[in-house]
Amino acid sequence: MIGLDVDSSPRTDLTASAVPAALPLPAPADLLRVTTVVAGRHVLLLLEGDCDIASARVLEAAAAAVPAGVRTVAVDVSRLAFLDCAGLQALLALAPGGQPPVLVDPSRPVRYLLEVAGQAGVLPARLDVVTTEG
């Protein structure tokens, strides 16, 4: 049996003043860059950076700005370094006319989350973007 004298052991008490203040978080637009390309009734969203709980609203704002009457939304996710469930939810919400977006060249982190979340078959993926007006 090991004896431990709790009363004589050195202690460190942390108070609120001893804990360092939280580091400032980057602005959501600094985490995720969304470029929108409109070609007739088709829209391509190019995502770059991290799409997570802190930046998903940037994607949501870009989605809200998609013009009415768009038939197809393609999302180039080849430059996404990170995607969490909030980002995935924002992607799933991109559904003009009930059609899910087409993911273009999903990066490894994107493919991983799609598989883990059981959404790999829900969002169609392709390696390139081919659009025809019509």
C-alpha positions as CSV (number, residue, x, y, z in Angstrom):
1,M,0.0,0.0,0.0
2,I,1.3,3.4,-0.9
3,G,0.8,6.2,1.6
4,L,0.3,9.7,0.5
5,D,0.1,12.6,2.9
6,V,-2.3,14.9,1.1
7,D,-2.0,17.6,3.7
8,S,1.7,18.1,3.2
9,S,1.9,17.6,-0.6
10,P,2.7,20.8,-2.6
11,R,-0.3,22.3,-4.3
12,T,-1.0,24.6,-7.2
13,D,-4.3,26.4,-7.0
14,L,-5.4,28.0,-10.3
15,T,-7.6,31.0,-10.1
16,A,-9.3,32.8,-13.0
17,S,-6.5,35.4,-12.9
18,A,-3.8,32.7,-13.2
19,V,-5.3,31.2,-16.3
20,P,-4.2,33.0,-19.5
21,A,-6.9,34.8,-21.4
22,A,-8.2,33.0,-24.5
23,L,-6.3,33.6,-27.7
24,P,-8.2,35.6,-30.2
25,L,-9.8,33.5,-32.9
26,P,-9.3,34.2,-36.6
27,A,-12.3,35.8,-38.4
28,P,-14.4,33.2,-40.2
29,A,-13.5,34.7,-43.6
30,D,-9.8,34.1,-42.7
31,L,-10.5,30.4,-42.2
32,L,-12.5,29.7,-45.3
33,R,-12.4,31.5,-48.7
34,V,-15.4,30.9,-51.0
35,T,-15.2,32.0,-54.6
36,T,-18.5,31.9,-56.6
37,V,-18.5,31.4,-60.4
38,V,-21.9,31.6,-62.1
39,A,-22.3,30.1,-65.6
40,G,-25.9,30.4,-66.7
41,R,-28.0,28.1,-64.6
42,H,-24.9,26.5,-63.0
43,V,-22.9,27.7,-60.0
44,L,-19.4,26.6,-58.9
45,L,-18.3,27.4,-55.4
46,L,-14.6,27.0,-54.9
47,L,-13.7,26.4,-51.2
48,E,-10.3,26.9,-49.7
49,G,-9.1,26.5,-46.1
50,D,-11.1,25.1,-43.2
51,C,-14.9,24.6,-43.2
52,D,-15.8,24.1,-39.6
53,I,-18.1,25.4,-36.9
54,A,-16.2,28.7,-36.9
55,S,-16.4,29.2,-40.6
56,A,-19.4,27.3,-41.9
57,R,-21.4,30.6,-41.9
58,V,-19.1,31.9,-44.7
59,L,-20.3,29.0,-46.9
60,E,-23.9,29.5,-45.7
61,A,-23.7,33.2,-46.8
62,A,-22.3,32.2,-50.2
63,A,-25.1,29.7,-50.6
64,A,-27.7,32.3,-49.7
65,A,-26.3,34.6,-52.5
66,V,-26.7,31.9,-55.2
67,P,-29.1,33.4,-57.8
68,A,-32.6,32.1,-58.0
69,G,-33.2,29.6,-60.9
70,V,-29.9,27.8,-60.5
71,R,-30.1,24.3,-61.6
72,T,-26.8,22.9,-60.5
73,V,-24.4,23.7,-57.7
74,A,-21.0,22.2,-57.9
75,V,-18.6,22.7,-55.0
76,D,-14.8,22.4,-55.6
77,V,-13.6,21.0,-52.3
78,S,-10.1,20.0,-53.5
79,R,-8.5,22.8,-51.4
80,L,-10.3,22.1,-48.2
81,A,-7.8,21.3,-45.5
82,F,-10.4,20.5,-42.9
83,L,-14.1,19.8,-42.8
84,D,-16.1,19.1,-39.6
85,C,-19.8,18.2,-39.1
86,A,-20.9,21.9,-39.2
87,G,-19.2,22.3,-42.5
88,L,-20.8,19.1,-43.8
89,Q,-24.2,20.3,-42.7
90,A,-23.6,23.6,-44.7
91,L,-22.7,21.5,-47.7
92,L,-25.8,19.3,-47.3
93,A,-27.9,22.4,-47.2
94,L,-26.8,23.5,-50.7
95,A,-29.7,21.9,-52.6
96,P,-31.3,24.0,-55.3
97,G,-34.6,22.4,-56.3
98,G,-33.8,19.5,-53.9
99,Q,-30.8,18.5,-55.8
100,P,-27.7,17.9,-53.7
101,P,-24.5,19.7,-54.7
102,V,-21.9,17.9,-56.7
103,L,-18.6,17.8,-54.9
104,V,-15.6,18.3,-57.2
105,D,-12.3,16.5,-56.5
106,P,-12.9,16.0,-52.7
107,S,-9.7,16.3,-50.7
108,R,-8.7,13.5,-48.3
109,P,-10.2,15.2,-45.2
110,V,-13.5,15.7,-47.1
111,R,-13.6,12.1,-48.2
112,Y,-12.8,10.9,-44.7
113,L,-15.6,12.8,-43.1
114,L,-18.1,11.8,-45.8
115,E,-17.2,8.1,-45.1
116,V,-17.3,8.4,-41.3
117,A,-20.6,10.4,-41.4
118,G,-22.2,7.9,-43.8
119,Q,-22.7,10.6,-46.4
120,A,-20.4,9.4,-49.2
121,G,-23.4,8.3,-51.3
122,V,-25.5,11.3,-50.5
123,L,-23.3,13.9,-52.1
124,P,-22.2,12.9,-55.6
125,A,-18.5,13.5,-56.4
126,R,-16.6,13.9,-59.6
127,L,-13.0,14.8,-60.5
128,D,-13.9,17.7,-62.8
129,V,-16.6,20.1,-63.6
130,V,-18.4,19.9,-66.9
131,T,-21.5,22.0,-67.4
132,T,-23.7,22.4,-70.4
133,E,-26.4,25.1,-70.6
134,G,-29.9,23.7,-70.6
